[in-house]
């Protein structure tokens, strides 16, 4: 690493770092999954002889596999040359996941923010990170915490805040049959957990996004 002074500003010429983020390798037997889907649908009395339904078991197996497979990515981190210490927030990151209790989808948006320390994360990687933890059998509470914990561990920032707002089809399509309700979860680290003013600023900024999107 070389550090060169230019007037009153110090420029850090350290090269970017990239942390590979990949799902745990899992062998998926799609032929067995298709047979199982056929058996399940048949046991539930769904006739599969018609032209429109005969390939449904294969499509069902493929759809579930897609929902459970996040894309590998490199989390590129750069030196915080300018010493930026205010909030970086990406609002309204859309996601879809699968409730691990009923294997039904839940969808929503995530607001992900942090207060940088010595390094900053490429902005597109925040959305990739949400996808990484969403594409698996999940519960919203755990997913929210996992995103915040990863940022805290990988970046060592001054603070981390994650708010997830989702609609769960396991609530709207079965059980309570409640339509239109949102579930909100949050996870905070560092200054966003310990400092009331920092936390209020974070909540105010994501609240502005929600107000402007309605």
TORNUMI-251916 format. One line per field, with one value per residue: chain; z, y, x of N, C-alpha, C in turn. Coordinates in nm, 3 decimals, always signed. Atoms other than C-alpha are relative to their C-alpha. Last residue first. Layout:
BEGIN
chain: A|...
nc3: Z|...
nc2: Y|...
nc1: X|...
cac3: Z|...
cac2: Y|...
cac1: X|...
cc3: Z|...
cc2: Y|...
cc1: X|...
//
This chain:
BEGIN
chain: A|A|A|A|A|A|A|A|A|A|A|A|A|A|A|A|A|A|A|A|A|A|A|A|A|A|A|A|A|A|A|A|A|A|A|A|A|A|A|A|A|A|A|A|A|A|A|A|A|A|A|A|A|A|A|A|A|A|A|A|A|A|A|A|A|A|A|A|A|A|A|A|A|A|A|A|A|A|A|A|A|A|A|A|A|A|A|A|A|A|A|A|A|A|A|A|A|A|A|A|A|A|A|A|A|A|A|A|A|A|A|A|A|A|A|A|A|A|A|A|A|A|A|A|A|A|A|A|A|A|A|A|A|A|A|A|A|A|A|A|A|A|A|A|A|A|A|A|A|A|A|A|A|A|A|A|A|A|A|A|A|A|A|A|A|A|A|A|A|A|A|A|A|A|A|A|A|A|A|A|A|A|A|A|A|A|A|A|A|A|A|A|A|A|A|A|A|A|A|A|A|A|A|A|A|A|A|A|A|A|A|A|A|A
nc3: -0.015|+0.090|+0.140|+0.026|-0.004|+0.118|+0.114|-0.005|+0.066|+0.142|+0.071|+0.012|+0.088|+0.137|+0.045|+0.031|+0.122|+0.113|+0.031|+0.001|-0.127|-0.114|+0.029|-0.034|-0.019|-0.064|-0.012|-0.070|+0.006|-0.092|-0.002|-0.115|+0.011|-0.119|-0.003|+0.120|-0.015|+0.121|-0.037|-0.141|-0.088|+0.080|+0.087|-0.077|-0.099|+0.054|-0.007|-0.001|+0.089|+0.000|+0.103|-0.023|+0.102|-0.021|+0.104|-0.032|-0.124|+0.009|-0.127|+0.018|+0.119|-0.002|-0.116|+0.021|+0.105|-0.055|-0.086|+0.085|+0.078|-0.085|-0.036|+0.119|+0.018|-0.112|+0.021|-0.075|-0.092|-0.097|-0.080|+0.085|+0.025|-0.120|-0.052|+0.077|-0.035|-0.134|+0.014|+0.056|-0.104|-0.083|+0.052|-0.027|+0.127|+0.083|+0.049|+0.132|+0.092|-0.072|+0.033|-0.018|-0.092|-0.014|-0.056|-0.011|-0.110|+0.026|-0.059|+0.083|-0.055|+0.021|+0.078|+0.136|+0.092|-0.069|-0.024|-0.142|-0.024|-0.076|-0.021|-0.017|+0.005|+0.075|+0.089|-0.040|+0.122|-0.007|+0.137|+0.042|-0.012|-0.124|-0.014|-0.142|-0.042|+0.018|-0.021|-0.111|+0.038|-0.103|+0.021|-0.076|-0.071|+0.036|-0.057|+0.092|+0.021|+0.052|-0.104|-0.120|+0.028|+0.008|-0.136|-0.069|+0.051|-0.052|-0.144|-0.021|+0.037|-0.101|-0.123|-0.032|-0.002|-0.132|-0.077|+0.067|+0.104|+0.134|+0.076|+0.121|+0.118|+0.091|-0.034|-0.131|+0.021|+0.066|-0.089|-0.104|+0.064|+0.024|-0.129|-0.037|+0.089|-0.044|-0.121|+0.042|+0.055|+0.092|+0.016|+0.117|-0.029|+0.110|-0.031|-0.080|+0.078|-0.076|+0.073|-0.080|+0.036|-0.042|-0.054|+0.099|-0.023|+0.127|-0.028|+0.089|+0.013|+0.011|-0.132|-0.075|+0.103|-0.043|+0.052|-0.039|+0.000|+0.000
nc2: +0.034|+0.109|-0.041|-0.102|+0.063|+0.086|-0.090|-0.042|+0.107|+0.008|-0.112|+0.029|+0.115|-0.045|-0.080|+0.091|+0.072|-0.092|-0.031|-0.144|-0.062|+0.065|+0.000|-0.129|-0.116|+0.020|-0.115|+0.043|-0.086|+0.044|-0.085|+0.037|+0.001|-0.039|-0.139|-0.058|-0.146|-0.060|-0.120|-0.041|+0.110|+0.108|-0.044|-0.068|+0.098|+0.074|+0.144|+0.058|+0.109|-0.009|+0.082|+0.011|+0.073|+0.007|+0.071|+0.042|-0.066|-0.139|-0.066|-0.138|-0.020|+0.082|-0.035|-0.132|+0.012|+0.063|-0.096|-0.108|+0.051|+0.005|-0.137|-0.065|+0.046|-0.048|-0.140|-0.078|-0.109|+0.007|+0.121|+0.119|+0.025|+0.055|+0.115|+0.119|+0.031|+0.058|+0.138|+0.076|+0.003|+0.119|+0.110|-0.017|-0.035|+0.113|-0.010|+0.053|-0.018|-0.016|+0.060|-0.117|+0.010|-0.115|+0.043|-0.123|-0.017|-0.087|-0.133|-0.100|-0.132|-0.119|-0.098|-0.004|+0.046|+0.077|+0.136|+0.032|+0.111|+0.109|+0.106|+0.137|+0.105|+0.112|+0.066|+0.018|+0.040|+0.082|+0.047|+0.119|-0.011|+0.062|-0.021|+0.002|-0.133|-0.104|-0.120|-0.085|-0.102|-0.103|-0.088|-0.121|-0.052|-0.133|-0.031|-0.012|-0.136|-0.006|+0.040|-0.080|-0.138|-0.004|+0.007|-0.127|-0.103|+0.030|-0.024|-0.146|-0.047|+0.046|-0.079|-0.044|+0.116|+0.042|-0.113|-0.060|-0.099|+0.059|-0.049|+0.079|-0.086|+0.009|-0.106|+0.034|+0.112|-0.054|-0.092|+0.079|+0.074|-0.098|-0.029|+0.116|+0.003|-0.106|+0.048|+0.109|-0.056|+0.104|+0.006|+0.078|+0.099|+0.092|+0.129|+0.092|+0.107|+0.042|+0.085|+0.118|+0.067|+0.139|+0.053|+0.061|+0.143|+0.072|+0.137|+0.098|+0.122|+0.124|+0.038|-0.113|-0.103|-0.122|-0.122|-0.114|-0.126|-0.120
nc1: +0.141|+0.035|-0.006|+0.101|+0.131|+0.016|+0.019|+0.140|+0.075|-0.034|+0.062|+0.143|+0.020|-0.030|+0.112|+0.112|-0.036|+0.007|+0.140|+0.016|-0.036|+0.064|+0.143|+0.060|-0.086|-0.130|-0.089|-0.122|-0.118|-0.106|-0.119|-0.081|-0.146|-0.077|-0.045|-0.057|-0.009|+0.057|+0.077|+0.003|+0.039|+0.059|+0.109|+0.104|+0.044|+0.114|-0.018|+0.133|+0.039|+0.146|+0.063|+0.144|+0.076|+0.145|+0.076|+0.136|+0.039|+0.043|-0.032|-0.044|-0.083|-0.121|-0.080|-0.059|-0.102|-0.120|-0.069|-0.050|-0.114|-0.119|-0.036|-0.054|-0.137|-0.081|-0.038|+0.096|-0.032|+0.110|-0.015|+0.020|+0.142|+0.063|-0.075|+0.035|+0.139|-0.004|-0.046|+0.112|+0.102|-0.019|+0.081|+0.143|+0.064|+0.041|+0.137|+0.031|-0.111|-0.124|-0.130|-0.087|-0.114|-0.089|-0.128|-0.078|-0.095|-0.114|+0.001|-0.066|+0.025|-0.083|+0.073|-0.055|+0.104|+0.103|-0.046|+0.022|+0.092|-0.057|+0.099|-0.047|+0.104|-0.055|+0.095|+0.140|+0.069|+0.122|+0.020|+0.073|+0.145|+0.045|+0.145|+0.036|+0.045|-0.101|+0.082|-0.042|-0.096|-0.015|-0.115|+0.030|-0.117|-0.048|-0.131|-0.113|-0.053|-0.137|-0.095|+0.024|-0.039|-0.147|-0.052|+0.031|-0.091|-0.133|+0.002|-0.004|-0.135|-0.098|+0.002|-0.137|-0.089|-0.047|-0.053|-0.116|+0.030|+0.006|-0.115|-0.018|-0.016|+0.114|+0.095|+0.058|+0.091|+0.119|+0.071|+0.064|+0.109|+0.105|+0.063|+0.081|+0.117|+0.091|+0.067|+0.089|+0.123|+0.044|+0.144|+0.039|+0.103|+0.032|-0.060|+0.081|+0.061|+0.117|+0.094|+0.029|+0.125|+0.003|+0.125|+0.087|+0.017|-0.002|-0.043|+0.062|-0.080|+0.076|+0.052|+0.054|+0.020|+0.066|-0.062|+0.082|-0.073|+0.085
cac3: -0.157|-0.267|-0.123|+0.225|+0.226|+0.112|+0.372|+0.636|+0.528|+0.602|+0.932|+1.058|+0.985|+1.140|+1.451|+1.492|+1.467|+1.720|+1.967|+1.962|+2.071|+1.801|+1.502|+1.656|+1.649|+1.517|+1.429|+1.308|+1.206|+1.124|+0.972|+0.870|+0.635|+0.613|+0.281|+0.310|+0.624|+0.549|+0.911|+0.811|+0.436|+0.137|+0.315|+0.614|+0.443|+0.154|+0.364|+0.287|+0.374|+0.520|+0.611|+0.802|+0.825|+1.011|+1.054|+1.249|+1.269|+1.008|+1.056|+0.686|+0.667|+1.021|+1.053|+0.700|+0.753|+1.087|+0.936|+0.650|+0.885|+1.131|+0.868|+0.729|+1.076|+1.150|+0.807|+0.835|+0.564|+0.328|+0.090|-0.160|+0.082|+0.233|-0.098|-0.247|+0.032|-0.022|-0.395|-0.323|-0.095|-0.352|-0.606|-0.389|-0.384|-0.015|+0.173|+0.386|+0.678|+0.881|+0.697|+0.857|+0.727|+0.555|+0.416|+0.353|+0.241|+0.030|+0.011|-0.079|+0.105|-0.081|+0.051|+0.168|+0.475|+0.770|+0.577|+0.434|+0.090|-0.029|-0.269|-0.271|-0.364|-0.238|-0.131|+0.014|-0.017|+0.270|+0.325|+0.649|+0.740|+0.810|+0.475|+0.530|+0.173|+0.087|+0.230|+0.084|-0.148|-0.096|-0.372|-0.255|-0.530|-0.634|-0.645|-0.737|-0.484|-0.534|-0.325|-0.533|-0.852|-0.711|-0.608|-0.959|-1.122|-0.904|-0.979|-1.352|-1.359|-1.166|-1.397|-1.720|-1.751|-1.638|-1.951|-2.181|-1.941|-1.762|-1.436|-1.225|-0.889|-0.621|-0.343|-0.374|-0.746|-0.666|-0.414|-0.634|-0.931|-0.711|-0.586|-0.942|-1.037|-0.733|-0.820|-1.173|-1.036|-0.809|-0.647|-0.511|-0.270|-0.264|+0.018|-0.150|-0.266|-0.146|-0.269|-0.085|-0.317|-0.210|-0.391|-0.432|-0.176|-0.330|-0.023|-0.103|+0.176|+0.140|+0.273|-0.029|-0.217|+0.022|-0.116|+0.065|-0.091|+0.000
cac2: +0.554|+0.561|+0.904|+0.812|+0.487|+0.663|+0.938|+0.665|+0.519|+0.855|+0.904|+0.557|+0.615|+0.962|+0.827|+0.555|+0.806|+1.034|+0.751|+0.619|+0.257|+0.051|+0.272|+0.345|-0.021|-0.276|-0.277|-0.540|-0.470|-0.658|-0.540|-0.771|-0.609|-0.686|-0.674|-0.993|-1.198|-1.554|-1.653|-2.004|-2.015|-1.786|-1.453|-1.569|-1.831|-1.582|-1.353|-0.982|-0.824|-0.520|-0.563|-0.301|-0.326|-0.089|-0.107|+0.116|+0.236|-0.019|-0.335|-0.414|-0.794|-0.868|-0.583|-0.628|-1.001|-0.947|-0.699|-0.933|-1.232|-1.042|-0.953|-1.307|-1.453|-1.243|-1.299|-1.677|-1.863|-2.160|-2.022|-1.740|-1.449|-1.450|-1.416|-1.189|-0.934|-0.952|-0.896|-0.584|-0.453|-0.558|-0.309|-0.026|-0.144|-0.164|+0.102|+0.058|+0.232|+0.278|+0.335|+0.408|+0.139|+0.098|-0.165|-0.104|-0.431|-0.482|-0.744|-1.099|-1.416|-1.740|-2.063|-2.353|-2.391|-2.358|-2.254|-1.950|-1.897|-1.575|-1.291|-0.963|-0.598|-0.347|-0.047|+0.177|+0.157|+0.355|+0.499|+0.696|+0.945|+0.880|+0.950|+0.951|+1.062|+0.759|+0.497|+0.210|-0.007|-0.331|-0.559|-0.832|-1.087|-1.274|-1.619|-1.620|-1.744|-2.083|-2.167|-1.984|-2.132|-2.484|-2.425|-2.310|-2.605|-2.859|-2.695|-2.678|-3.047|-3.138|-2.911|-3.080|-3.285|-2.997|-2.794|-3.095|-3.274|-3.593|-3.440|-3.467|-3.298|-3.524|-3.424|-3.755|-3.683|-3.344|-3.494|-3.789|-3.561|-3.327|-3.625|-3.741|-3.392|-3.371|-3.709|-3.586|-3.256|-3.421|-3.111|-3.136|-2.850|-2.628|-2.370|-2.047|-1.812|-1.481|-1.409|-1.118|-0.862|-0.610|-0.283|-0.180|+0.052|+0.389|+0.588|+0.958|+1.205|+1.553|+1.873|+1.924|+1.597|+1.336|+0.992|+0.663|+0.345|+0.000
cac1: -4.644|-4.283|-4.202|-4.323|-4.128|-3.812|-3.854|-3.897|-3.563|-3.405|-3.587|-3.496|-3.128|-3.131|-3.306|-3.045|-2.763|-2.933|-3.003|-2.647|-2.595|-2.767|-2.691|-2.352|-2.251|-2.498|-2.867|-3.113|-3.472|-3.790|-4.119|-4.406|-4.655|-5.027|-5.212|-5.416|-5.480|-5.588|-5.513|-5.405|-5.350|-5.295|-5.232|-5.029|-4.808|-4.804|-4.587|-4.554|-4.223|-4.049|-3.681|-3.481|-3.103|-2.872|-2.496|-2.256|-1.898|-1.797|-1.591|-1.642|-1.675|-1.795|-2.043|-2.172|-2.223|-2.398|-2.645|-2.741|-2.767|-2.988|-3.246|-3.248|-3.296|-3.604|-3.754|-3.749|-3.571|-3.543|-3.280|-3.245|-3.297|-2.946|-2.764|-3.031|-2.981|-2.605|-2.644|-2.847|-2.572|-2.312|-2.441|-2.310|-1.946|-1.855|-1.661|-1.350|-1.180|-1.497|-1.818|-2.157|-2.392|-2.725|-2.962|-3.331|-3.488|-3.797|-4.068|-4.154|-4.250|-4.290|-4.435|-4.221|-4.448|-4.209|-3.898|-4.070|-3.919|-3.756|-3.813|-3.625|-3.658|-3.398|-3.605|-3.337|-2.960|-2.815|-2.466|-2.467|-2.198|-1.830|-1.664|-1.286|-1.222|-1.011|-1.249|-1.048|-1.255|-1.446|-1.574|-1.811|-1.756|-2.069|-2.229|-2.596|-2.848|-3.019|-3.327|-3.588|-3.442|-3.462|-3.823|-3.913|-3.733|-3.915|-4.249|-4.176|-4.088|-4.404|-4.609|-4.502|-4.824|-5.041|-5.117|-5.151|-5.383|-5.282|-5.160|-5.474|-5.426|-5.569|-5.331|-5.148|-5.097|-4.949|-4.708|-4.609|-4.542|-4.337|-4.138|-4.071|-3.959|-3.731|-3.578|-3.505|-3.375|-3.119|-2.973|-2.620|-2.553|-2.247|-2.275|-2.376|-2.100|-1.960|-1.608|-1.448|-1.295|-1.034|-0.971|-0.605|-0.451|-0.377|-0.486|-0.501|-0.425|-0.571|-0.413|-0.189|-0.153|-0.003|+0.071|-0.001|+0.130|+0.000
cc3: -0.097|+0.005|-0.098|-0.146|-0.030|-0.003|-0.127|-0.112|+0.004|-0.071|-0.150|-0.075|-0.022|-0.099|-0.142|-0.053|-0.042|-0.132|-0.123|-0.048|+0.008|+0.129|+0.109|-0.025|+0.037|+0.022|+0.069|-0.005|+0.074|-0.016|+0.104|-0.008|+0.131|-0.026|+0.122|+0.025|-0.121|+0.011|-0.118|+0.024|+0.142|+0.085|-0.072|-0.088|+0.095|+0.094|-0.053|-0.015|+0.017|-0.101|+0.019|-0.117|+0.044|-0.116|+0.037|-0.119|+0.044|+0.136|-0.004|+0.127|-0.008|-0.116|-0.001|+0.115|-0.023|-0.104|+0.054|+0.084|-0.088|-0.079|+0.080|+0.030|-0.118|-0.020|+0.109|-0.006|+0.092|+0.116|+0.084|+0.075|-0.073|-0.019|+0.120|+0.059|-0.072|+0.047|+0.136|-0.015|-0.048|+0.116|+0.089|-0.049|+0.016|-0.129|-0.094|-0.033|-0.142|-0.101|+0.104|-0.018|+0.007|+0.095|+0.006|+0.072|-0.011|+0.125|-0.042|+0.068|-0.075|+0.095|-0.004|-0.092|-0.145|-0.094|+0.070|+0.025|+0.150|+0.021|+0.070|+0.001|+0.017|-0.003|-0.085|-0.104|+0.039|-0.140|+0.006|-0.150|-0.054|+0.022|+0.121|+0.024|+0.147|+0.058|-0.004|+0.007|+0.123|-0.037|+0.103|-0.003|+0.068|+0.080|-0.041|+0.077|-0.098|-0.022|-0.042|+0.109|+0.124|-0.025|+0.001|+0.142|+0.072|-0.042|+0.061|+0.149|+0.023|-0.031|+0.107|+0.129|+0.031|-0.003|+0.133|+0.085|-0.056|-0.111|-0.143|-0.088|-0.121|-0.121|-0.095|+0.044|+0.131|-0.022|-0.063|+0.094|+0.104|-0.064|-0.015|+0.132|+0.033|-0.085|+0.052|+0.120|-0.050|-0.058|-0.109|-0.005|-0.129|+0.044|-0.111|+0.029|+0.090|-0.086|+0.092|-0.074|+0.082|-0.037|+0.041|+0.065|-0.102|+0.021|-0.129|+0.027|-0.085|-0.017|-0.003|+0.137|+0.070|-0.117|+0.048|-0.043|+0.034|+0.000
cc2: +0.081|-0.036|-0.106|+0.042|+0.101|-0.060|-0.081|+0.096|+0.029|-0.113|-0.009|+0.112|-0.026|-0.112|+0.052|+0.077|-0.093|-0.068|+0.090|+0.036|+0.149|+0.080|-0.073|+0.002|+0.125|+0.135|-0.041|+0.116|-0.064|+0.093|-0.055|+0.077|-0.048|-0.011|+0.041|+0.144|+0.056|+0.152|+0.064|+0.120|+0.056|-0.116|-0.113|+0.031|+0.060|-0.111|-0.072|-0.152|-0.039|-0.101|+0.008|-0.076|-0.004|-0.070|+0.003|-0.068|-0.041|+0.059|+0.148|+0.065|+0.139|+0.033|-0.076|+0.039|+0.134|-0.010|-0.059|+0.098|+0.109|-0.044|+0.004|+0.142|+0.069|-0.038|+0.052|+0.145|+0.032|+0.097|-0.014|-0.128|-0.133|-0.028|-0.063|-0.125|-0.127|-0.037|-0.072|-0.146|-0.078|-0.005|-0.123|-0.118|-0.002|+0.051|-0.117|+0.023|-0.046|+0.027|+0.025|-0.050|+0.133|-0.029|+0.120|-0.037|+0.137|+0.006|+0.081|+0.136|+0.100|+0.113|+0.129|+0.083|-0.008|-0.059|-0.087|-0.146|-0.026|-0.107|-0.114|-0.095|-0.139|-0.111|-0.110|-0.081|-0.039|-0.032|-0.096|-0.025|-0.127|+0.011|-0.077|+0.026|+0.005|+0.135|+0.123|+0.126|+0.077|+0.093|+0.112|+0.091|+0.131|+0.034|+0.141|+0.032|-0.002|+0.145|+0.013|-0.027|+0.088|+0.141|+0.005|+0.001|+0.133|+0.107|-0.025|+0.034|+0.149|+0.047|-0.052|+0.080|+0.038|-0.108|-0.042|+0.110|+0.061|+0.103|-0.051|+0.060|-0.088|+0.090|+0.004|+0.103|-0.038|-0.110|+0.049|+0.087|-0.080|-0.066|+0.100|+0.025|-0.117|+0.003|+0.104|-0.055|-0.108|+0.041|-0.102|-0.007|-0.075|-0.108|-0.098|-0.128|-0.087|-0.100|-0.048|-0.083|-0.127|-0.059|-0.147|-0.049|-0.057|-0.151|-0.079|-0.137|-0.100|-0.116|-0.133|-0.048|+0.118|+0.098|+0.121|+0.125|+0.112|+0.124
cc1: -0.085|-0.147|-0.044|-0.003|-0.110|-0.140|-0.019|-0.033|-0.150|-0.074|+0.025|-0.072|-0.148|-0.023|+0.022|-0.119|-0.113|+0.033|-0.011|-0.140|-0.032|+0.018|-0.079|-0.150|-0.077|+0.068|+0.129|+0.098|+0.115|+0.119|+0.098|+0.131|+0.061|+0.149|+0.078|+0.045|+0.073|-0.007|-0.070|-0.091|-0.013|-0.050|-0.072|-0.120|-0.104|-0.045|-0.124|+0.017|-0.146|-0.051|-0.151|-0.061|-0.145|-0.068|-0.148|-0.065|-0.140|-0.031|-0.038|+0.055|+0.061|+0.094|+0.133|+0.092|+0.069|+0.111|+0.130|+0.081|+0.060|+0.123|+0.129|+0.047|+0.066|+0.148|+0.093|+0.050|-0.115|+0.032|-0.126|+0.034|-0.023|-0.149|-0.070|+0.065|-0.044|-0.141|-0.001|+0.036|-0.122|-0.100|+0.007|-0.084|-0.152|-0.061|-0.027|-0.147|-0.030|+0.110|+0.108|+0.142|+0.073|+0.115|+0.094|+0.129|+0.065|+0.086|+0.120|-0.006|+0.087|-0.037|+0.082|-0.088|+0.048|-0.104|-0.104|+0.037|-0.009|-0.107|+0.071|-0.119|+0.061|-0.104|+0.058|-0.077|-0.142|-0.048|-0.118|+0.007|-0.066|-0.151|-0.051|-0.147|-0.037|-0.040|+0.091|-0.086|+0.045|+0.115|+0.000|+0.123|-0.038|+0.124|+0.041|+0.128|+0.116|+0.043|+0.146|+0.104|-0.015|+0.049|+0.152|+0.055|-0.024|+0.100|+0.138|+0.003|+0.013|+0.142|+0.095|+0.007|+0.145|+0.107|+0.060|+0.063|+0.128|-0.022|+0.000|+0.108|+0.026|+0.008|-0.119|-0.103|-0.069|-0.103|-0.130|-0.083|-0.077|-0.121|-0.114|-0.073|-0.090|-0.126|-0.099|-0.076|-0.095|-0.135|-0.034|-0.152|-0.031|-0.099|-0.038|+0.077|-0.086|-0.075|-0.111|-0.103|-0.014|-0.135|+0.017|-0.130|-0.098|-0.004|-0.008|+0.059|-0.076|+0.095|-0.073|-0.046|-0.065|-0.013|-0.078|+0.073|-0.095|+0.088
//
